[in-house]
Amino acid sequence: MFDGSEEMALRVRGDRLKHLQPDREDVVQGLSPSGFHQLAYTDWGPLDDKRPIICVHGLTRQGRDFDHLAERLVAAGRRVICPDLPGRGRSGWIGNPDHYTLPQYCADMNALIARLGVSEVDWVGTSLGGLIGMIMAGFSGSMVRRLVINDIGPFVSSTGLQRIGQYIGNMPALFKTIEEAETYFRTVLAPYGKLADEHWRHLTEHSVRWDDGRQRYALLCDPAIAKGFRLPWFAALNLWDYWEAIKVPVLVLRGKHSDLPSFDLAAEMRKRNRMANVFHFDDCGHVPPLMAFEQIDVVTKFLLSNTISGWGERNG
Protein backbone atom coordinates (compact mmCIF):
# COMPACT_ATOMS: atom_id res chain seq x y z
CA MET A 1 0.00 0.00 0.00
CA PHE A 2 1.07 3.61 -0.58
CA ASP A 3 1.62 6.01 2.29
CA GLY A 4 0.40 9.60 2.05
CA SER A 5 3.55 11.00 0.44
CA GLU A 6 3.69 8.26 -2.19
CA GLU A 7 0.01 8.73 -3.01
CA MET A 8 0.52 12.49 -3.45
CA ALA A 9 3.56 11.92 -5.66
CA LEU A 10 1.61 9.44 -7.75
CA ARG A 11 -1.23 11.93 -8.22
CA VAL A 12 1.14 14.71 -9.26
CA ARG A 13 2.94 12.44 -11.69
CA GLY A 14 -0.35 11.13 -13.04
CA ASP A 15 -1.57 14.68 -13.69
CA ARG A 16 1.61 15.49 -15.61
CA LEU A 17 1.43 12.31 -17.66
CA LYS A 18 -2.17 13.05 -18.56
CA HIS A 19 -0.76 15.59 -21.02
CA LEU A 20 2.21 13.49 -22.15
CA GLN A 21 2.29 12.76 -25.87
CA PRO A 22 4.55 10.39 -27.84
CA ASP A 23 7.30 11.86 -29.98
CA ARG A 24 5.86 10.30 -33.11
CA GLU A 25 2.86 8.30 -34.32
CA ASP A 26 2.71 6.17 -37.44
CA VAL A 27 1.01 3.21 -39.11
CA VAL A 28 2.27 0.13 -40.94
CA GLN A 29 0.29 -2.21 -43.18
CA GLY A 30 -0.51 -5.67 -41.84
CA LEU A 31 -1.81 -8.48 -44.01
CA SER A 32 -4.24 -11.27 -43.09
CA PRO A 33 -6.20 -13.69 -45.30
CA SER A 34 -8.96 -11.07 -45.10
CA GLY A 35 -6.77 -8.42 -46.74
CA PHE A 36 -4.66 -5.51 -45.55
CA HIS A 37 -5.22 -3.68 -42.28
CA GLN A 38 -3.50 -0.74 -40.65
CA LEU A 39 -1.40 -1.16 -37.51
CA ALA A 40 -1.04 2.06 -35.54
CA TYR A 41 1.82 2.62 -33.13
CA THR A 42 3.34 5.31 -30.97
CA ASP A 43 7.07 5.94 -31.15
CA TRP A 44 8.97 7.44 -28.21
CA GLY A 45 12.59 8.46 -27.78
CA PRO A 46 15.72 8.63 -29.95
CA LEU A 47 15.56 7.26 -33.49
CA ASP A 48 19.18 6.11 -33.30
CA ASP A 49 18.54 3.47 -30.60
CA LYS A 50 19.68 0.31 -32.37
CA ARG A 51 17.62 -1.96 -30.08
CA PRO A 52 14.21 -0.38 -29.47
CA ILE A 53 11.80 -1.75 -26.89
CA ILE A 54 8.52 -3.12 -28.23
CA CYS A 55 5.65 -2.92 -25.71
CA VAL A 56 2.57 -4.99 -26.59
CA HIS A 57 -0.65 -4.70 -24.65
CA GLY A 58 -3.26 -7.14 -23.37
CA LEU A 59 -6.28 -8.64 -25.08
CA THR A 60 -8.69 -5.68 -25.15
CA ARG A 61 -6.25 -2.87 -24.40
CA GLN A 62 -4.07 -0.61 -26.58
CA GLY A 63 -0.56 0.80 -26.77
CA ARG A 64 -1.14 3.97 -24.74
CA ASP A 65 -1.27 1.76 -21.63
CA PHE A 66 2.54 1.98 -21.72
CA ASP A 67 2.87 5.79 -21.65
CA HIS A 68 4.14 5.75 -18.07
CA LEU A 69 6.75 3.08 -18.71
CA ALA A 70 7.77 4.74 -21.98
CA GLU A 71 8.49 8.04 -20.24
CA ARG A 72 10.90 6.35 -17.83
CA LEU A 73 12.67 4.35 -20.54
CA VAL A 74 13.02 7.39 -22.82
CA ALA A 75 14.63 9.29 -19.93
CA ALA A 76 17.25 6.51 -19.90
CA GLY A 77 17.94 7.01 -23.61
CA ARG A 78 15.84 4.20 -25.05
CA ARG A 79 13.40 4.18 -27.97
CA VAL A 80 10.00 2.66 -27.16
CA ILE A 81 7.47 1.42 -29.73
CA CYS A 82 3.89 0.75 -28.55
CA PRO A 83 1.62 -0.77 -31.22
CA ASP A 84 -2.13 -1.23 -31.14
CA LEU A 85 -2.86 -4.80 -32.17
CA PRO A 86 -5.42 -5.15 -34.98
CA GLY A 87 -8.95 -4.59 -33.76
CA ARG A 88 -7.78 -2.37 -30.91
CA GLY A 89 -7.00 1.29 -30.37
CA ARG A 90 -6.32 3.21 -33.57
CA SER A 91 -5.51 0.11 -35.62
CA GLY A 92 -7.82 -1.30 -38.26
CA TRP A 93 -10.12 -4.26 -37.73
CA ILE A 94 -9.65 -7.59 -39.49
CA GLY A 95 -12.48 -8.46 -41.85
CA ASN A 96 -12.85 -12.09 -40.76
CA PRO A 97 -12.71 -12.40 -36.94
CA ASP A 98 -11.44 -15.97 -37.30
CA HIS A 99 -8.09 -14.38 -38.12
CA TYR A 100 -7.65 -12.74 -34.70
CA THR A 101 -5.09 -15.38 -33.74
CA LEU A 102 -1.57 -15.59 -32.32
CA PRO A 103 0.04 -16.41 -35.71
CA GLN A 104 -1.58 -13.30 -37.18
CA TYR A 105 -0.40 -11.09 -34.32
CA CYS A 106 3.15 -12.44 -34.68
CA ALA A 107 3.11 -11.70 -38.41
CA ASP A 108 1.90 -8.17 -37.73
CA MET A 109 4.60 -7.53 -35.14
CA ASN A 110 7.22 -8.86 -37.53
CA ALA A 111 5.99 -6.37 -40.15
CA LEU A 112 6.31 -3.60 -37.57
CA ILE A 113 9.88 -4.58 -36.67
CA ALA A 114 10.75 -4.71 -40.37
CA ARG A 115 9.45 -1.14 -40.70
CA LEU A 116 11.77 -0.03 -37.90
CA GLY A 117 14.79 -1.34 -39.81
CA VAL A 118 16.52 -2.87 -36.79
CA SER A 119 18.06 -6.29 -36.21
CA GLU A 120 17.41 -6.50 -32.45
CA VAL A 121 14.59 -5.55 -30.08
CA ASP A 122 13.68 -5.89 -26.43
CA TRP A 123 10.11 -6.91 -25.67
CA VAL A 124 7.59 -6.06 -22.95
CA GLY A 125 4.36 -8.02 -23.29
CA THR A 126 1.32 -7.78 -21.06
CA SER A 127 -0.97 -10.83 -21.07
CA LEU A 128 -1.70 -11.41 -24.78
CA GLY A 129 1.35 -9.31 -25.59
CA GLY A 130 3.37 -11.70 -23.45
CA LEU A 131 2.10 -14.71 -25.38
CA ILE A 132 3.14 -13.04 -28.62
CA GLY A 133 6.53 -12.28 -27.08
CA MET A 134 7.06 -15.91 -26.04
CA ILE A 135 6.48 -17.08 -29.58
CA MET A 136 8.61 -14.35 -31.14
CA ALA A 137 11.47 -15.06 -28.73
CA GLY A 138 11.14 -18.84 -29.06
CA PHE A 139 11.55 -18.96 -32.83
CA SER A 140 14.94 -19.82 -34.27
CA GLY A 141 16.76 -16.67 -35.36
CA SER A 142 14.65 -14.44 -33.11
CA MET A 143 15.53 -10.74 -32.91
CA VAL A 144 14.32 -10.52 -29.28
CA ARG A 145 17.27 -9.96 -26.93
CA ARG A 146 15.53 -9.33 -23.60
CA LEU A 147 11.97 -10.30 -22.71
CA VAL A 148 9.48 -9.16 -20.07
CA ILE A 149 6.36 -11.33 -19.68
CA ASN A 150 3.67 -9.55 -17.69
CA ASP A 151 1.24 -11.91 -15.93
CA ILE A 152 0.78 -14.72 -18.39
CA GLY A 153 2.31 -18.15 -18.88
CA PRO A 154 2.93 -20.67 -21.66
CA PHE A 155 -0.10 -22.68 -20.55
CA VAL A 156 -3.61 -21.25 -20.20
CA SER A 157 -6.39 -23.67 -19.31
CA SER A 158 -9.58 -23.90 -21.34
CA THR A 159 -11.44 -22.67 -18.24
CA GLY A 160 -9.33 -19.51 -18.14
CA LEU A 161 -9.81 -18.91 -21.86
CA GLN A 162 -13.57 -19.37 -21.58
CA ARG A 163 -13.68 -16.83 -18.75
CA ILE A 164 -11.77 -14.34 -20.88
CA GLY A 165 -14.08 -14.97 -23.81
CA GLN A 166 -17.14 -14.35 -21.64
CA TYR A 167 -15.67 -11.07 -20.41
CA ILE A 168 -15.16 -9.89 -23.99
CA GLY A 169 -18.67 -10.94 -24.95
CA ASN A 170 -20.11 -8.80 -22.16
CA MET A 171 -18.28 -5.61 -23.12
CA PRO A 172 -20.65 -2.65 -23.59
CA ALA A 173 -20.41 -0.99 -26.99
CA LEU A 174 -21.26 2.59 -26.00
CA PHE A 175 -21.12 4.98 -23.05
CA LYS A 176 -23.12 8.17 -22.58
CA THR A 177 -20.30 10.02 -20.82
CA ILE A 178 -16.57 9.67 -20.21
CA GLU A 179 -17.41 9.26 -16.52
CA GLU A 180 -19.63 6.27 -17.32
CA ALA A 181 -16.79 4.75 -19.32
CA GLU A 182 -14.35 5.32 -16.48
CA THR A 183 -16.68 3.62 -14.02
CA TYR A 184 -16.75 0.60 -16.31
CA PHE A 185 -12.95 0.41 -16.56
CA ARG A 186 -12.49 0.88 -12.83
CA THR A 187 -14.74 -2.16 -12.39
CA VAL A 188 -13.40 -4.55 -15.02
CA LEU A 189 -9.78 -3.54 -14.41
CA ALA A 190 -10.06 -3.57 -10.62
CA PRO A 191 -7.40 -6.33 -10.40
CA TYR A 192 -4.89 -3.68 -11.56
CA GLY A 193 -4.81 -2.58 -7.92
CA LYS A 194 -4.06 0.88 -6.57
CA LEU A 195 -4.03 3.59 -9.24
CA ALA A 196 -4.34 7.36 -9.03
CA ASP A 197 -7.51 8.98 -10.36
CA GLU A 198 -5.47 10.50 -13.18
CA HIS A 199 -4.28 7.06 -14.22
CA TRP A 200 -7.83 5.72 -14.42
CA ARG A 201 -8.79 8.70 -16.57
CA HIS A 202 -5.73 8.13 -18.77
CA LEU A 203 -6.70 4.49 -19.32
CA THR A 204 -10.27 5.52 -20.11
CA GLU A 205 -9.52 8.38 -22.50
CA HIS A 206 -7.33 6.16 -24.66
CA SER A 207 -9.82 3.28 -24.64
CA VAL A 208 -12.80 5.13 -26.18
CA ARG A 209 -13.57 7.64 -28.91
CA TRP A 210 -16.47 10.03 -29.38
CA ASP A 211 -18.91 8.82 -32.06
CA ASP A 212 -20.67 11.84 -33.60
CA GLY A 213 -23.30 9.72 -35.32
CA ARG A 214 -24.44 7.93 -32.19
CA GLN A 215 -23.58 10.75 -29.78
CA ARG A 216 -21.86 8.28 -27.49
CA TYR A 217 -18.35 7.17 -26.54
CA ALA A 218 -17.46 3.94 -28.37
CA LEU A 219 -14.95 1.34 -27.23
CA LEU A 220 -11.77 1.17 -29.30
CA CYS A 221 -12.00 -2.61 -29.49
CA ASP A 222 -13.60 -4.93 -32.04
CA PRO A 223 -16.07 -7.11 -30.08
CA ALA A 224 -15.56 -9.82 -32.71
CA ILE A 225 -12.18 -10.73 -31.20
CA ALA A 226 -14.25 -12.86 -28.78
CA LYS A 227 -14.97 -15.25 -31.65
CA GLY A 228 -11.40 -16.52 -31.51
CA PHE A 229 -12.09 -18.01 -28.09
CA ARG A 230 -14.76 -20.26 -29.55
CA LEU A 231 -12.38 -21.90 -31.99
CA PRO A 232 -11.07 -25.42 -31.26
CA TRP A 233 -7.53 -23.98 -31.36
CA PHE A 234 -8.32 -22.38 -27.99
CA ALA A 235 -9.36 -25.60 -26.24
CA ALA A 236 -6.25 -24.96 -24.13
CA LEU A 237 -3.23 -22.87 -24.95
CA ASN A 238 0.11 -24.67 -24.66
CA LEU A 239 3.27 -22.78 -25.63
CA TRP A 240 5.78 -24.74 -23.58
CA ASP A 241 7.85 -25.64 -26.65
CA TYR A 242 8.35 -21.95 -27.43
CA TRP A 243 9.04 -21.16 -23.78
CA GLU A 244 11.74 -23.81 -23.42
CA ALA A 245 13.38 -22.64 -26.65
CA ILE A 246 13.94 -19.07 -25.43
CA LYS A 247 17.67 -18.39 -25.00
CA VAL A 248 17.63 -14.76 -23.82
CA PRO A 249 17.09 -13.20 -20.36
CA VAL A 250 13.44 -13.24 -19.31
CA LEU A 251 11.66 -11.44 -16.49
CA VAL A 252 8.24 -12.84 -15.57
CA LEU A 253 5.99 -10.43 -13.67
CA ARG A 254 3.02 -11.71 -11.72
CA GLY A 255 0.29 -10.13 -9.63
CA LYS A 256 0.08 -12.00 -6.32
CA HIS A 257 -3.68 -12.45 -6.71
CA SER A 258 -3.57 -13.48 -10.37
CA ASP A 259 -4.65 -16.86 -11.71
CA LEU A 260 -3.04 -16.12 -15.11
CA PRO A 261 -0.47 -17.41 -14.27
CA SER A 262 -0.89 -19.15 -10.94
CA PHE A 263 1.96 -19.19 -8.43
CA ASP A 264 2.69 -22.82 -9.32
CA LEU A 265 2.77 -22.08 -13.04
CA ALA A 266 5.19 -19.20 -12.50
CA ALA A 267 7.47 -21.54 -10.55
CA GLU A 268 7.25 -24.11 -13.33
CA MET A 269 8.19 -21.45 -15.88
CA ARG A 270 11.38 -20.74 -13.98
CA LYS A 271 12.13 -24.43 -13.61
CA ARG A 272 11.70 -25.13 -17.33
CA ASN A 273 13.72 -22.16 -18.53
CA ARG A 274 16.69 -21.13 -16.42
CA MET A 275 17.02 -17.86 -18.32
CA ALA A 276 13.83 -16.73 -16.57
CA ASN A 277 13.29 -15.09 -13.20
CA VAL A 278 9.99 -14.22 -11.54
CA PHE A 279 8.93 -11.10 -9.66
CA HIS A 280 5.65 -11.04 -7.69
CA PHE A 281 3.77 -7.81 -6.95
CA ASP A 282 1.70 -8.00 -3.77
CA ASP A 283 -1.04 -5.45 -4.39
CA CYS A 284 -2.61 -6.54 -7.67
CA GLY A 285 -3.98 -9.43 -9.68
CA HIS A 286 -4.23 -9.74 -13.46
CA VAL A 287 -2.41 -7.63 -14.54
CA PRO A 288 0.22 -5.38 -12.96
CA PRO A 289 -0.51 -2.20 -14.98
CA LEU A 290 3.12 -0.97 -15.04
CA MET A 291 2.12 2.49 -13.89
CA ALA A 292 3.19 2.54 -10.23
CA PHE A 293 6.76 3.61 -9.41
CA GLU A 294 7.73 0.20 -8.09
CA GLN A 295 6.48 -1.69 -11.13
CA ILE A 296 8.17 0.68 -13.56
CA ASP A 297 11.43 0.43 -11.61
CA VAL A 298 11.48 -3.36 -11.79
CA VAL A 299 10.96 -3.41 -15.55
CA THR A 300 13.37 -0.57 -16.25
CA LYS A 301 16.20 -1.99 -14.17
CA PHE A 302 15.85 -5.35 -15.90
CA LEU A 303 15.83 -3.87 -19.39
CA LEU A 304 18.82 -1.63 -18.67
CA SER A 305 20.84 -4.21 -16.74
CA ASN A 306 23.88 -5.89 -18.24
CA THR A 307 23.22 -9.13 -16.34
CA ILE A 308 20.30 -11.14 -15.03
CA SER A 309 21.86 -11.85 -11.65
CA GLY A 310 19.87 -10.72 -8.64
CA TRP A 311 16.49 -11.29 -10.29
CA GLY A 312 15.55 -14.27 -8.16
CA GLU A 313 12.10 -15.39 -7.13
CA ARG A 314 10.82 -12.61 -4.90
CA ASN A 315 7.92 -10.40 -3.94
CA GLY A 316 7.53 -6.76 -4.83
Number of C-alpha atoms within 10 A of each C-alpha: 9 10 7 9 9 13 15 13 13 21 17 13 16 23 17 11 16 16 8 12 14 17 11 11 14 11 18 19 15 24 15 17 11 12 10 14 20 21 26 24 24 20 21 23 21 14 12 10 14 15 18 24 26 24 25 29 27 22 18 21 21 27 23 25 24 23 23 21 22 25 20 15 23 14 10 12 13 23 22 31 26 25 30 25 32 24 26 26 26 22 23 21 21 23 16 14 17 17 17 22 16 15 13 18 20 17 16 23 21 15 16 21 19 12 12 16 9 13 13 16 21 19 29 25 23 29 23 23 25 26 28 25 27 29 21 23 25 22 16 11 8 16 19 24 18 21 28 26 25 31 30 29 26 22 17 20 14 14 11 15 18 17 12 14 17 13 12 20 14 10 14 12 14 18 19 13 12 17 13 13 21 20 14 16 16 18 9 11 16 15 18 19 18 18 17 19 14 18 22 17 21 20 21 22 18 17 25 21 18 17 12 9 6 10 12 17 21 19 23 19 25 18 18 17 24 22 16 17 22 13 11 8 10 16 15 16 16 14 16 17 13 18 23 18 16 24 19 17 19 27 24 25 27 30 29 22 18 20 18 24 29 18 17 9 17 24 14 13 23 19 13 13 18 14 16 25 24 22 23 23 19 15 15 19 23 23 27 26 25 21 21 20 15 12 18 18 16 16 22 16 11 20 24 13 10 8 10 17 9 9 16 13 14 11 13 14
